[in-house]
Amino acid sequence: MKPELRELFDQQLEQAMAELPPQLKDLVDKVPLVVEDYPSRYIMRKTRVRHRSDLCGLYTGIPITDRSIDHWGVPSDVVTIYRLGILSQARLPAGRIDLQELRKQIRITILHEYGHHHGLTESELRELGYG
């Protein structure tokens, strides 16, 4: 990914994070948010995604609604967002990036993935406007 696109994305990510509700900011301290350029081939196979730009984010872990005492020793939860996927959602037909749309897509992706952490399904997230 071009350094200027990465820098543009990261600037908008900082702004989007600053605008998140305090409860979500506290959750990011417990369930880390990782930013990658695009998903690995392994993740693409696992999620059945065909193009790198089709995946904006991924929650890895056990939703809090499904946890039990039997889940000790499992890897920590993590939310990953992918720059390439989110940038593709914010690209105008002429190829430019709409900064307001970019911030919106970053916010939607973060809320969507943390929604999975709380046990929300894809259809529930779509109903809330995060799908």
Summary of the structure (lengths in Angstrom):
residues: 131
radius of gyration: 15.0
end to end distance: 25.2
largest distance: 52.3
contacts: 364
relative contact order: 0.18
helix: 56%
strand: 11%
